[in-house]
Protein backbone atom coordinates (compact mmCIF):
# COMPACT_ATOMS: atom_id res chain seq x y z
CA UNK A 1 0.00 0.00 0.00
CA UNK A 2 1.34 3.41 -0.98
CA UNK A 3 -0.81 5.66 1.20
CA UNK A 4 -1.97 5.38 4.79
CA UNK A 5 -5.60 6.23 5.57
CA UNK A 6 -4.48 9.58 7.04
CA UNK A 7 -2.62 10.40 3.80
CA UNK A 8 -5.65 9.44 1.72
CA UNK A 9 -7.88 11.69 3.81
CA UNK A 10 -5.36 14.50 3.40
CA UNK A 11 -5.15 14.11 -0.39
CA UNK A 12 -8.94 14.04 -0.71
CA UNK A 13 -9.40 17.09 1.50
CA UNK A 14 -6.64 19.11 -0.18
CA UNK A 15 -8.02 18.24 -3.62
CA UNK A 16 -11.47 19.46 -2.59
CA UNK A 17 -9.96 22.72 -1.36
CA UNK A 18 -7.97 23.05 -4.60
CA UNK A 19 -11.13 22.46 -6.62
CA UNK A 20 -13.14 25.01 -4.62
CA UNK A 21 -10.47 27.66 -5.14
CA UNK A 22 -10.15 26.80 -8.83
CA UNK A 23 -13.52 28.41 -9.58
CA UNK A 24 -12.30 31.79 -8.37
CA UNK A 25 -9.08 31.39 -10.34
CA UNK A 26 -11.02 30.59 -13.54
CA UNK A 27 -13.38 33.51 -13.02
CA UNK A 28 -10.41 35.85 -12.64
CA UNK A 29 -8.68 34.50 -15.76
CA UNK A 30 -11.83 34.79 -17.86
CA UNK A 31 -12.40 38.31 -16.64
CA UNK A 32 -8.89 39.18 -17.79
CA UNK A 33 -9.40 37.20 -21.01
CA UNK A 34 -6.56 34.81 -20.19
CA UNK A 35 -6.41 31.21 -21.48
CA UNK A 36 -7.71 28.69 -18.98
CA UNK A 37 -8.57 25.54 -20.96
CA UNK A 38 -5.87 23.52 -19.18
CA UNK A 39 -7.26 24.46 -15.75
CA UNK A 40 -10.79 23.52 -16.86
CA UNK A 41 -9.44 20.11 -17.88
CA UNK A 42 -7.61 19.61 -14.57
CA UNK A 43 -10.67 20.66 -12.61
CA UNK A 44 -12.89 18.24 -14.51
CA UNK A 45 -10.43 15.41 -13.82
CA UNK A 46 -10.23 16.18 -10.10
CA UNK A 47 -14.05 16.44 -9.82
CA UNK A 48 -14.43 13.09 -11.63
CA UNK A 49 -11.88 11.36 -9.40
CA UNK A 50 -13.42 12.72 -6.18
CA UNK A 51 -16.84 11.51 -7.32
CA UNK A 52 -15.42 8.08 -8.14
CA UNK A 53 -13.83 7.72 -4.70
CA UNK A 54 -16.98 8.84 -2.90
CA UNK A 55 -19.56 6.88 -4.88
CA UNK A 56 -17.89 3.88 -6.53
CA UNK A 57 -17.61 1.18 -3.89
CA UNK A 58 -16.35 -1.40 -6.40
CA UNK A 59 -12.97 0.22 -7.01
CA UNK A 60 -10.07 -2.11 -6.28
CA UNK A 61 -7.33 -1.06 -3.86
CA UNK A 62 -4.94 -0.64 -6.82
CA UNK A 63 -7.44 1.56 -8.67
CA UNK A 64 -7.94 3.73 -5.57
CA UNK A 65 -4.18 4.13 -5.10
CA UNK A 66 -3.87 5.22 -8.76
CA UNK A 67 -6.64 7.81 -8.33
CA UNK A 68 -5.04 9.22 -5.16
CA UNK A 69 -1.71 9.51 -6.95
CA UNK A 70 -3.29 11.36 -9.91
CA UNK A 71 -5.11 13.72 -7.55
CA UNK A 72 -1.90 14.49 -5.67
CA UNK A 73 -0.03 15.25 -8.92
CA UNK A 74 -2.76 17.42 -10.46
CA UNK A 75 -3.46 19.33 -7.23
CA UNK A 76 0.26 19.81 -6.52
CA UNK A 77 0.10 18.07 -3.13
CA UNK A 78 3.54 17.56 -1.61
CA UNK A 79 2.83 16.74 2.04
CA UNK A 80 0.05 15.52 4.28
CA UNK A 81 -0.66 17.87 7.23
CA UNK A 82 -1.24 16.05 10.54
CA UNK A 83 -4.30 18.10 11.46
CA UNK A 84 -6.05 17.82 8.11
CA UNK A 85 -9.83 17.65 8.74
CA UNK A 86 -11.09 14.09 8.87
CA UNK A 87 -13.09 13.35 5.73
CA UNK A 88 -16.50 12.09 6.74
CA UNK A 89 -16.67 14.21 9.90
CA UNK A 90 -20.16 15.67 10.30
CA UNK A 91 -19.86 19.12 8.70
CA UNK A 92 -20.59 22.33 10.62
CA UNK A 93 -24.05 23.77 10.27
CA UNK A 94 -24.72 26.98 8.38
CA UNK A 95 -26.85 29.53 10.26
CA UNK A 96 -28.63 32.13 8.14
CA UNK A 97 -29.67 35.14 10.16
CA UNK A 98 -31.84 38.07 9.22
CA UNK A 99 -31.12 39.47 5.75
CA UNK A 100 -28.44 42.13 5.74
CA UNK A 101 -28.81 45.55 4.17
CA UNK A 102 -29.06 45.66 0.43
CA UNK A 103 -25.70 46.15 -1.26
CA UNK A 104 -24.96 49.05 -3.60
CA UNK A 105 -25.93 48.70 -7.27
CA UNK A 106 -23.86 46.74 -9.69
CA UNK A 107 -21.12 44.32 -8.85
CA UNK A 108 -21.04 45.37 -5.21
CA UNK A 109 -24.53 43.99 -4.72
CA UNK A 110 -23.08 40.65 -3.63
CA UNK A 111 -22.47 42.14 -0.18
CA UNK A 112 -26.18 42.14 0.39
CA UNK A 113 -26.57 38.43 -0.36
CA UNK A 114 -24.31 37.03 2.33
CA UNK A 115 -24.08 39.86 4.83
CA UNK A 116 -25.61 37.87 7.70
CA UNK A 117 -24.33 34.32 7.16
CA UNK A 118 -22.27 32.61 9.84
CA UNK A 119 -20.82 29.12 10.28
CA UNK A 120 -20.59 27.40 13.67
CA UNK A 121 -19.64 23.94 14.97
CA UNK A 122 -20.87 22.20 18.10
CA UNK A 123 -17.72 20.02 18.08
CA UNK A 124 -14.94 21.68 20.10
CA UNK A 125 -12.37 19.79 18.00
CA UNK A 126 -13.41 21.79 14.92
CA UNK A 127 -12.31 25.38 14.42
CA UNK A 128 -13.89 27.68 11.83
CA UNK A 129 -11.97 30.33 9.88
CA UNK A 130 -13.80 32.92 7.81
CA UNK A 131 -12.12 34.05 4.59
CA UNK A 132 -13.04 36.35 1.70
CA UNK A 133 -12.14 34.58 -1.51
CA UNK A 134 -12.91 36.50 -4.69
CA UNK A 135 -15.49 38.60 -2.88
CA UNK A 136 -17.30 35.54 -1.50
CA UNK A 137 -17.51 34.84 2.23
CA UNK A 138 -15.92 31.40 2.68
CA UNK A 139 -15.69 29.14 5.73
CA UNK A 140 -12.70 26.83 6.24
CA UNK A 141 -13.04 24.24 8.99
CA UNK A 142 -10.18 22.30 10.58
CA UNK A 143 -10.31 19.27 12.85
CA UNK A 144 -7.82 19.49 15.76
CA UNK A 145 -7.96 16.39 18.03
CA UNK A 146 -7.83 16.98 21.78
CA UNK A 147 -4.47 16.26 23.44
CA UNK A 148 -4.20 16.27 27.23
CA UNK A 149 -1.50 18.26 29.04
CA UNK A 150 1.14 16.26 30.92
CA UNK A 151 3.50 16.85 33.84
CA UNK A 152 6.64 15.16 35.19
CA UNK A 153 8.46 15.59 38.51
CA UNK A 154 12.07 14.70 39.34
CA UNK A 155 13.79 15.38 42.65
CA UNK A 156 17.35 16.51 43.31
CA UNK A 157 19.14 14.82 45.02
CA UNK A 158 18.25 12.10 42.55
CA UNK A 159 19.03 9.41 45.15
CA UNK A 160 15.63 9.04 46.79
CA UNK A 161 16.87 7.50 50.08
CA UNK A 162 18.71 9.52 52.75
CA UNK A 163 20.05 8.51 56.16
CA UNK A 164 18.11 9.86 59.13
CA UNK A 165 20.17 12.51 60.90
CA UNK A 166 20.98 14.49 57.75
CA UNK A 167 19.42 17.84 56.79
CA UNK A 168 19.06 18.34 53.04
CA UNK A 169 17.56 20.72 50.51
CA UNK A 170 15.26 19.08 47.95
CA UNK A 171 14.85 20.66 44.50
CA UNK A 172 11.68 19.85 42.56
CA UNK A 173 12.37 19.82 38.80
CA UNK A 174 8.96 20.07 37.11
CA UNK A 175 8.27 19.79 33.38
CA UNK A 176 4.86 20.93 32.10
CA UNK A 177 3.70 19.85 28.63
CA UNK A 178 0.88 21.90 27.11
CA UNK A 179 -1.74 19.92 25.20
CA UNK A 180 -4.20 21.29 22.64
CA UNK A 181 -5.74 23.77 25.08
CA UNK A 182 -4.01 26.32 27.26
CA UNK A 183 -2.84 25.20 30.70
CA UNK A 184 -4.98 26.95 33.32
CA UNK A 185 -3.45 25.71 36.57
CA UNK A 186 -0.64 23.70 38.13
CA UNK A 187 -0.52 23.16 41.90
CA UNK A 188 1.90 21.56 44.38
CA UNK A 189 -0.43 19.74 46.77
CA UNK A 190 -0.24 19.54 50.59
CA UNK A 191 2.52 22.16 50.96
CA UNK A 192 0.90 25.59 50.84
CA UNK A 193 4.08 27.61 51.44
CA UNK A 194 5.96 25.70 48.74
CA UNK A 195 3.00 26.07 46.36
CA UNK A 196 2.93 29.86 46.86
CA UNK A 197 6.58 30.02 45.79
CA UNK A 198 5.78 27.73 42.84
CA UNK A 199 2.94 29.97 41.68
CA UNK A 200 5.37 32.90 41.64
CA UNK A 201 7.57 31.18 39.03
CA UNK A 202 4.90 29.23 37.13
CA UNK A 203 4.28 31.82 34.34
CA UNK A 204 1.39 30.08 32.55
CA UNK A 205 1.10 32.83 29.87
CA UNK A 206 4.71 32.14 28.91
CA UNK A 207 4.13 28.38 28.89
CA UNK A 208 1.01 28.67 26.73
CA UNK A 209 2.83 30.98 24.32
CA UNK A 210 5.45 28.30 23.68
CA UNK A 211 8.02 29.20 26.36
CA UNK A 212 10.18 26.80 28.35
CA UNK A 213 8.21 23.97 30.00
CA UNK A 214 10.69 23.54 32.86
CA UNK A 215 10.27 24.94 36.37
CA UNK A 216 12.46 24.36 39.47
CA UNK A 217 11.81 25.15 43.11
CA UNK A 218 13.68 24.17 46.30
CA UNK A 219 12.26 22.92 49.60
CA UNK A 220 14.99 23.47 52.19
CA UNK A 221 15.90 21.88 55.53
CA UNK A 222 14.28 18.45 55.10
CA UNK A 223 14.86 15.92 57.90
CA UNK A 224 12.08 13.36 57.33
CA UNK A 225 10.34 11.42 54.58
CA UNK A 226 8.37 13.71 52.27
CA UNK A 227 6.19 13.01 49.23
CA UNK A 228 5.70 15.79 46.69
CA UNK A 229 2.71 15.83 44.32
CA UNK A 230 2.06 18.34 41.54
CA UNK A 231 -0.80 18.44 39.01
CA UNK A 232 -1.71 20.19 35.75
CA UNK A 233 -5.10 21.37 34.44
CA UNK A 234 -6.71 22.87 31.36
CA UNK A 235 -10.23 24.07 30.46
CA UNK A 236 -11.62 20.73 29.27
CA UNK A 237 -13.53 18.79 31.99
CA UNK A 238 -12.36 17.15 34.14
CA UNK A 239 -9.99 20.00 34.80
CA UNK A 240 -7.09 18.08 36.41
CA UNK A 241 -5.53 16.05 33.59
CA UNK A 242 -2.27 14.69 34.99
CA UNK A 243 -0.52 14.29 38.34
CA UNK A 244 3.11 13.47 39.18
CA UNK A 245 4.54 12.37 42.54
CA UNK A 246 7.98 11.66 43.92
CA UNK A 247 9.25 10.83 47.42
CA UNK A 248 12.44 11.49 49.33
CA UNK A 249 12.74 8.80 52.05
CA UNK A 250 14.75 9.03 55.30
CA UNK A 251 15.83 5.69 56.81
CA UNK A 252 18.10 4.07 59.36
CA UNK A 253 20.82 2.14 57.49
CA UNK A 254 21.55 -1.56 57.05
CA UNK A 255 25.03 -2.88 57.92
CA UNK A 256 26.92 -5.96 56.75
CA UNK A 257 30.45 -7.31 56.78
CA UNK A 258 32.93 -9.60 58.54
CA UNK A 259 35.00 -9.17 61.75
CA UNK A 260 37.33 -11.08 63.98
CA UNK A 261 35.44 -10.04 67.11
CA UNK A 262 32.12 -11.46 68.26
CA UNK A 263 31.04 -8.09 69.70
CA UNK A 264 31.17 -4.90 67.60
CA UNK A 265 29.93 -1.39 66.92
CA UNK A 266 28.16 -1.84 63.53
CA UNK A 267 28.21 1.88 62.68
CA UNK A 268 32.01 1.95 62.80
CA UNK A 269 33.10 -1.60 61.90
CA UNK A 270 30.68 -2.69 59.16
CA UNK A 271 29.66 -1.46 55.70
CA UNK A 272 26.70 0.92 55.76
CA UNK A 273 23.87 0.60 53.19
CA UNK A 274 21.37 3.48 52.91
CA UNK A 275 18.39 1.55 51.55
CA UNK A 276 14.75 0.91 52.39
CA UNK A 277 13.44 -2.29 53.97
CA UNK A 278 13.49 -5.28 51.62
CA UNK A 279 15.17 -8.64 51.23
CA UNK A 280 18.90 -8.24 50.55
CA UNK A 281 21.65 -10.21 48.88
CA UNK A 282 25.08 -9.62 50.44
CA UNK A 283 28.45 -10.82 49.14
CA UNK A 284 30.55 -12.27 51.98
CA UNK A 285 34.24 -13.10 51.58
CA UNK A 286 36.49 -14.05 54.48
CA UNK A 287 38.34 -16.79 56.32
CA UNK A 288 37.95 -17.47 60.05
CA UNK A 289 35.52 -14.56 60.48
CA UNK A 290 32.20 -13.69 62.05
CA UNK A 291 29.76 -12.52 59.37
CA UNK A 292 27.13 -9.87 60.13
CA UNK A 293 23.82 -8.56 58.80
CA UNK A 294 22.21 -5.74 60.85
CA UNK A 295 19.09 -3.55 60.53
CA UNK A 296 16.54 -1.57 62.64
CA UNK A 297 14.62 -3.82 65.00
CA UNK A 298 11.39 -2.09 63.92
CA UNK A 299 11.60 -4.07 60.66
CA UNK A 300 10.95 -7.37 62.48
CA UNK A 301 12.79 -10.68 62.41
CA UNK A 302 14.10 -12.41 59.28
CA UNK A 303 12.19 -15.38 57.91
CA UNK A 304 15.06 -16.87 55.90
CA UNK A 305 18.82 -16.77 55.28
CA UNK A 306 20.15 -18.75 52.31
CA UNK A 307 23.77 -19.37 51.42
CA UNK A 308 25.44 -19.21 47.99
CA UNK A 309 24.15 -22.70 47.20
CA UNK A 310 20.54 -21.87 48.06
CA UNK A 311 20.52 -23.81 51.34
CA UNK A 312 18.61 -22.47 54.34
CA UNK A 313 21.12 -21.43 57.04
CA UNK A 314 18.99 -19.24 59.36
CA UNK A 315 19.83 -21.53 62.28
CA UNK A 316 23.55 -20.88 61.77
CA UNK A 317 23.10 -17.24 62.86
CA UNK A 318 22.71 -15.75 66.35
CA UNK A 319 20.38 -12.74 66.88
CA UNK A 320 21.74 -9.93 69.04
CA UNK A 321 19.56 -7.04 70.27
CA UNK A 322 21.68 -3.91 70.46
CA UNK A 323 21.26 -0.15 70.36
CA UNK A 324 23.28 1.42 67.54
CA UNK A 325 24.43 5.06 67.65
CA UNK A 326 25.45 7.07 64.58
CA UNK A 327 28.45 9.39 64.33
CA UNK A 328 29.35 12.33 62.12
CA UNK A 329 25.80 13.42 61.25
CA UNK A 330 24.11 16.78 61.83
CA UNK A 331 21.67 15.06 64.18
CA UNK A 332 23.15 11.79 65.46
CA UNK A 333 20.67 9.08 66.41
CA UNK A 334 20.42 5.97 68.60
CA UNK A 335 18.14 3.16 67.45
CA UNK A 336 17.44 -0.48 68.55
CA UNK A 337 18.88 -2.95 66.00
CA UNK A 338 18.83 -6.67 65.26
CA UNK A 339 22.37 -7.91 64.63
CA UNK A 340 22.49 -11.29 62.86
CA UNK A 341 25.94 -12.90 63.32
CA UNK A 342 27.24 -16.30 62.34
CA UNK A 343 27.25 -18.28 65.58
CA UNK A 344 30.70 -19.65 64.89
CA UNK A 345 33.79 -18.31 63.14
CA UNK A 346 33.65 -19.62 59.59
CA UNK A 347 34.82 -19.24 55.98
CA UNK A 348 32.42 -17.76 53.40
CA UNK A 349 32.92 -16.73 49.77
CA UNK A 350 29.61 -16.05 48.04
CA UNK A 351 26.23 -14.35 48.07
CA UNK A 352 23.93 -14.74 51.08
CA UNK A 353 20.25 -13.78 50.78
CA UNK A 354 18.44 -12.33 53.80
CA UNK A 355 14.62 -12.29 53.60
CA UNK A 356 11.95 -10.75 55.85
N, C-alpha and C positions, 0 to 999 in steps of 0.2 A: 504493500500500500504506500502510495506517495504522500498523501495528506492525512493528517490526523483530523478528528472531527472538529476540533477547535479551528484548525486552518481552513477547513471547508466552510465553516460558519463565517469566518473572516472574509474569505474570498467572495462568498455570496453577498454578504453585507456591503463590502466595499464596491462590488459591481453594481448593486442597487443604487448606492450613493452616486457612483460615476454616471449611471444612466439618468438619475434625476437631475444632475447638474448639466448633463449634455443638452437638455432642452433649452436651457438658458444660453448655452454656448452657441447652439444652432440659430437661435433667434437673433443673437447679436451679429453673427456672421451674415445672415440673410439681410439684416437691416443695413449692414455695411456693404452688401452686394459682394461678399467674399465666397469663394467656392467651399462647399461643405458636403459634397457627395460622399467622400470617404467616411466622414463622421456619421452620416446617415446610415451607411452600410454597417459600420461598427456597432452603432446603436441597435440596429435591427438584429444583428447577430447576438449581442448580449441579451436583449429582450427575449429572443427565441430560446437561448440556452437557460436563462432563469426559469422560463415557463416549463421547459422540459424537466428541469430538476425538481420543480415544485409539483408537477402534475403527473409525470410519467413514472409510475411505480415499477415498471418492467425494465428499466435501464439496468444493465449489468454493472458490476463494480468497475470494470475496465472502462466502460462507456462513461460512467460518472467521472472517473479520474480524468479522462480526456477532456470532458466539458469543463471541469474546474481549471485545468491547465490552460485551455483556450481563453476562458474568462480572465484569468490572471494576466495573460499576455496582452489581450486587447485592452483591458482596463489599466494596464501599467502597474499592477500590484507587485510590490517587491518584498513586503514583510507582512506579518500577521499580528497586529496589536493584541496584547493580552486581554485588554478590557473591551474588545469589540462586543457590541450588543449581541446577545444570544438570539439567533434566528429562531423564531417560533415563540418567543416571549410574547405574552399578551400585550398588544400595543397600548400606549397611553390613549386616553379618551380626549376628544376634541370638544371643548365647551364653547358654544356660540352665545355671546351675550346680546345685549340690546344693540341694534344697528348703530353704527357710528355716524358722525355727520357726513353729509354728502361731500365728495371730493370736488375740487375745482374742475371746470370743463376740460375736455380733451384727454390727453394721455394721463394726466394726473388723477383722473377719476378713480383709478384703481385703489387709491387710499380709502375711498369710501366703502369699498367692498369687503375689506378685511380689517377694518379699524378696531373691531371689538372681538377678535378671535384670540383665544388663549389655549394652551395645551398643558395639561397636568397629568401626573401619574400618582396613583395611590401606592405604588411600590417604592419604598425608600431606597432600593438598590438601583433605581432608574433616575437619572438626572436629565433635565430638559434644557436645551440651549436654543434661544431664539435668534435666527439670522435673517438678514434681508438679502435675498439672492435675486438679482435682476429686477428689483422692485417688488418682489413677492415675499411676504412674511413666511418664513420656513422654520420648522421645528426639527431639531436634531436630538435624538434621544440616545443615551449611552447607559449600558448596564454595568454597574460597578459592584461586584460581590462584596458582602460584608466580611471584614477581617478583624478579629478581636485584637486588642492591645495585649502586650505581654510584659512581664517584669522578671528580672533575675536579681538575686542577692548573694554576694560573696563577702566573707568576713576576712579582715586582716588583723591579727595574725591568721594565716591560712590553716595552721595547725589547730584543730578545733578543741583540743584537750590540753588543759593547763593544770599544773600542780597547785593545790590549795596552799595558801600562804603567800602567793604572788599577787601583785597589783598591776593590772595591765590596762592599756587603752585599746579599745576595739573600734576599728574603722569599718563602717558599712559601705561597701561599694555596690551601688544600685544602678542597674541598666533598665531604662524604660523604652519599650518599643511601641510606637504609635501604630494603631491599625488604620482602618479606613476613616473612622471618625476621630475628631479631636479628643485628646485625653482631657478629662475634666477634673480629675482628682487622683492623688496618690498619698497614702497615709501610712506612717509607721504606727502600728497598733501597740497599745498597752503602756507606752512610754511617752507621756504627754510633753514633757520638757524636750526630749529628743525630737519628737514630731514637730514641735514649734520651730526648732532650728532647721529641720528638714524643709519645712514649708518656706523658710526664708531663702533657700537655695534652689527650690524646685523649678521655678521659671517655666511654667506650662506654656505660655505664649511662645517662648523660644523653642521648646520641644515641638510644638505643633507646627511651627514654621520651618521645621527641618533642621533645627540646631542639634547639638550634641545630646545623645541619649543618656550619658553617664553622669551620675551624681555621687558624691562621697561625703560622709559625715561621721564624726568620731564621738564615741561614748567613752568617756574617760573614767579611770579609777575603779575598774571592775575587780571584784574579789570573789564572786560566786557565779554559779551557772546561770546563764541568761539566754533566752530565746528571743530572737528578733523576727518580726513579721511585718511585711510591707505589701500593700496592695495597689492596684491600678484600676481606674474606672473611665468609662466614656458615657455618651448620652444614650446609648441603646440599652434598654432593659434586658436583664438585670444590670444595674450600674457597675457593680464590682465584677471585673472580667478575669482577673488573674491575681494570685497571691503567691509570695515567695517567703520562705522561712529558713533561718539558719541559727545554729546554737553554738555557743562557746561553753564548754563544760569544764568545771573545776573538780579535780579528784585527788584522793590520796593515792600514792604510787604503789605499784607492785615492785617486789625485789626478788632477784634470783642470783645464784652463783654457788661457789664451792669454797670451803674454808678448812683449815686444819683443826680449828677449835669447835667444840660442841656448843659453846655459848657465845653469842655475838651481838653487835649493834648493827642491824640490817642497813640503817641509813648510811653508815660509813663503810661497811665491809662488803656489801653486795652491790650488784648492778641495779640501778633504778629504772623502772619502765613507767612512763606517764601515759597510762591507757585506761580505758573504761573497763568495767567488769565484763568478763567473758572467759571462755575456756582458752587456755594458752598452751603453745608448744614452745619449749625451752631447750636449747642445745646445751648439754652438759659435757664437759671434757676435763677429766682429772683422775689422778691416781692417789689412792689412800686419802680420800677427802670425805668431808661431810657435804652433802648437796642440799641446797635450800630453795624453797619457794614460799614467798611471804606476801600477805595482802591484808587489807582492813577486815577486822573480825565481823563488821556489819554485813559483809558479803555472804556469810554463812560458810558451812563446812564444804569441802570437796566431796564429790560423789565417786571420783575415779582418778587414778594416776596410772598411765600406761607407759611402759618403757619403749625403747627403739624397735623392739620386736613385736609390739602390740600386746604384750602380756600385762595383766593387771597387777600392779605392785603397790597399791594403796597401803597395804599392811606393812610394807617395808619402811614406812615413814612414821615419825613421831610428831604429834601436834603440840606446839608450845604456845601458850597464851602470854603475850608480852606487849607492854606499851612501847611504842616507837615514837621518838622525838626527832623532828627535822632540825637541820642546821643551815645557816646561810640564806634564809629567806627573809622577806620583809616582815612577815608575820609567821614566826615558827609555830609549829603545832605539835601536839602529842595525841596519839590515837591508839586504841587497842588493836592489836594485830594477831592473826594466826600465822605462826611460823612452822611450815612443814619442813622437817629435816630427816635425811636418811638416818635410821636408827643406829646403823653401824657405819664405820668408815668403809668406803668401797671405791671401786674403779668404775667410771662411766664414760662412755664416748658415744653420744648419740642424742636423738631428740626424745624428750619426755613430754607427754601431753597431760595437762592438769585440767580437769573438768568439774564444773559446779553441778 
